[in-house]
Amino acid sequence: MDSRPKTTKIRSLALQILEESYEAAKKNIDKALASGAIDIGAYDENTYKYLYECPNCQREVGRHKKMRVTNACSNCCKTYNGGKFTRDYALVLKLVN
């Protein structure tokens, strides 16, 4: 008879089941990717509805929601204005999807 306590047996059995489930799921995902059933590029999280641009450095900043207050380019504010906000570098709405 095994001298290990029952909780250790249960824990090791549970870990074994989880590991087998993980391996099976991984195989299924790999198979679906290989067959083309899943398209990784179908959803691009960087597709923003609103695109803003800095008038100074032309850096683009994407947002999913429209900005309600004036925001400025942080790089330009840090570089040219000692890190303080100025409307000189206010982001301008460039594109709405």
Secondary structure, DSSP 8 states (H G I E B T S, - for coil): ---S-HHHHHHHHHHHHHHHHHHHHHHHHHHHHHHTSS-GGG--TT--SEEEE-TTT--EEEESS--SS--B-HHHHHHHSTT---GGGB-EEEEE-
